Each structure stands twice: as structure tokens, then as C-alpha cells.
Amino acid sequence: MAMHVEPSLIGVDVSKAELVIRQSWSSNLVKLGNERKAIDSYLKALTGPVCLAVEATNIFHVLLIERAHALGHAVYVIDGLRLKRYRESIGGRAKTDASDAALLLRYLTHEKSDLRPWTPPPAGYATVQRLLRRRSVLVQTETTLRQSLQCLPELKASVRAMLARMKHMQHLIDQRLAQTLKRQGWKGDVRRCQGIEGIGPITAAALTLIFHRGAFKSADAYIAFIGLDVRVRESGTFSGRRKLTKKGDPELRRLLYMAAMTACRSSTWKPFYERALARGLSCIQALVALGRKLARIAFALLKTQSDYVPKVVQVA
């Protein structure tokens, strides 16, 4: 009978230049340069099954988790806010690279059974995500500049030229995005999402991207990944204010909110929006609820690979 071997646990604090590592089998702190040669040398020297806990740190943790996963190690990427609250819950006061590595190791030791191992996103995921984020920055910057410079009529011609150039850059990003979606074979999924009232090509691309990121068991899991699920606070007779968890990409939540603003004026979704207002929800809350509904329908279409039929929604 094969002997069950418990995996060794590792907590890794990541910065741009350095990795600080705390290991479950040693009290010694290990420091590595955050570059491929040093990472590969360390990971290949490990024996037996190993689980690593890494805090999500911009893009600086990506090389480590990709190399660890490629070598067969289990990787857990921990949300920074969750780790911060965990530190506070155990009375932690210091925050150093060494203490963060130890905290990650402790978190993994006690919470591993409730964590989901990280898996690499599908090919093309990073490209689509990067294009959507850069487009978002460009659009927000354009809006800010237009509003800020409109009070300077003497610069009207220069501002017009600058905004036209930014529009051209946005067009180039849209072209690149469409090419990438086609290359990935996701154009059909984007088309399905666009059939829903209020959802345009960018929102459809973002919904498709998230759908292909993981194997979601249900629409609830999909909604939670987006961060549109509701945090409930109740104890005895106390019922606290319910808020969105806001986990996941904030840009997709913004896109869904904008989609809901358009959808609420359609004949299909206006009754849903008005019923939400009648229940006492504010305009913002009603739009969030509608955005969540649109995301659920998008998930159903992508899951079943079916086309949107408005009459189905009207009957429901």
C-alpha cells in the first residue's frame, strides 16, 4: 500500500526584485532574485509534493507561479486584502517581507482545505485582458482631459487634435482585440453576449474572457468571481447593510453597470428595473441588480452555447 505523503508548505513574499521564502520544514529564511534562473534552481531542488502560497502582487508574482505550476507544484494565489485581514485577526502588528512570508505560510497551513489551487489561464487570456485594461485607461483619460480642457477655448484646436489621436488609438486597440478574440475562437461567444440588450462588444468581450478563465460550476460562482455577489451581515436580530463583495476585476463591474443603464430603457428590461425601484432599491442598486441579471444570462448562454431569445426573459 502506497504511503500518503503530506506536501511541504511554502510562503513566498514577492517584490519586483526579490523573493522572500519561509518553508514549513526549516526556520531559515530563503531569499532569491525574482528572475527565472534563480527561481528554477530553487524549485527544482525541492523534493516531494510542495504547496506554495503567494500574494498577488501586480505582475511580479506571475513568473514564480507559472514556473512552479509547470514543475508540478500546487500554487495558491492569495488576495492581498484577505491576507491583510488575516494578519489583523491574529493580532499581527509588523509588516515586513519576512513577516509576510511567515504569514502566508501560516495562512496556507490552516486554510489550505478551503483554497482553490491556481491554474494557468487559457492561451490568449492575458492578451485580451491587457487590451481591455489599456482601453479602459485610455477611455477614462480621454473623458478626464475633455472635461478638464473644455474651459480653455484658446486651445480648442489642439485639444481636438489630441482627442482625435486618442480615438485613433482606441480604434487600433479595438482592432487588435477583435483579432485576438477571433484567433482564440471566442467570436461566437462574444456575439451571443452582444445579443442581450445593453451589452456592447467590449462588455461582451469582458464577459467572455471571465467565462473562459475558469470552470465555473454555476452562475453564482461566475457572479462571485466578478464581485457582484452580496455580503450578508446578520446576527440574532441584527441585520446589517448588505454590500457587494467587489472581488475580481472592477472594470467588468463598471462595464456591466453601464450596460444596465442602457438595458433599463429597453422594453425587455424596463419592467425589471421598475420592479427593483418599487422594492425600495435606489437607482444605483437597481442598476447593479440589473447588471448582475445580465451577467447571469450571459453565463447561461456561454454555458449552453445557445443564442439569446428576449421572449424567454419577458416570460420569466
Order of alpha helices (4+ residues) and beta strands (2+ residues): beta-beta-beta-alpha-beta-alpha-beta-alpha-alpha-alpha-alpha-alpha-alpha-alpha-beta-beta-beta-beta-alpha-alpha-alpha-alpha
